[in-house]
Amino acid sequence: MQVNVGDGDRIARLIAGIVLLSLVLIVESQWRWLGLFGLIPVLTALGRWCPLYTVLRITSSAKETKNV
């Protein structure tokens, strides 16, 4: 796998993921489970690889390196 998520993108994904995950604890309605979608940006930030970026041939990393 090649790294296709840069540092700025990683930070934005982590923040967005944490905010979405916090909905599970904050919201009192049945919609709170939508907060579990926050796992997607958190996992892509930690893995530094986004499958959608691969399909669209996008990279936000400064240089493309192989992820070991």
C-alpha positions in Angstrom: 0.0 0.0 0.0 1.2 3.5 -0.8 0.7 6.4 1.6 -1.8 8.8 0.2 -2.9 10.8 3.2 -0.6 13.7 4.2 0.0 15.3 7.6 -2.6 18.1 7.3 -5.2 15.6 6.0 -4.4 13.3 8.9 -5.0 16.0 11.5 -8.3 17.0 9.8 -9.5 13.4 9.6 -8.6 12.7 13.3 -10.5 15.9 14.4 -13.5 15.1 12.2 -13.5 11.5 13.4 -13.4 12.3 17.0 -16.2 14.9 16.7 -18.4 12.3 14.9 -17.6 9.6 17.5 -18.5 12.0 20.3 -22.1 12.1 18.9 -22.6 8.6 20.2 -22.2 10.0 23.8 -23.7 13.5 23.3 -26.9 13.0 21.2 -29.9 11.5 23.0 -31.9 10.4 19.9 -31.7 7.4 17.6 -29.5 9.4 15.3 -26.5 9.1 17.7 -25.4 5.9 16.0 -24.5 7.9 12.9 -21.5 9.0 15.0 -20.0 5.5 14.4 -19.1 6.8 10.9 -16.4 8.6 12.7 -14.4 5.4 12.7 -13.8 5.8 9.0 -11.8 9.0 9.1 -10.0 7.9 12.3 -8.9 4.6 10.8 -7.8 6.2 7.5 -5.8 8.8 9.4 -4.0 6.2 11.5 -3.3 4.0 8.5 -2.3 6.9 6.3 -4.2 5.3 3.4 -7.6 6.1 2.0 -9.3 3.6 -0.4 -11.3 6.4 -2.0 -8.2 8.4 -2.7 -6.7 5.3 -4.4 -9.8 4.9 -6.7 -9.7 8.6 -7.6 -5.9 8.6 -7.9 -5.6 11.5 -5.3 -2.8 12.0 -2.8 -2.4 14.6 -0.2 1.0 13.4 1.0 4.1 15.5 0.1 5.9 12.5 -1.4 4.6 9.0 -2.2 6.4 6.4 -0.2 5.7 2.7 0.4 4.0 1.9 3.7 5.8 -0.9 5.3 
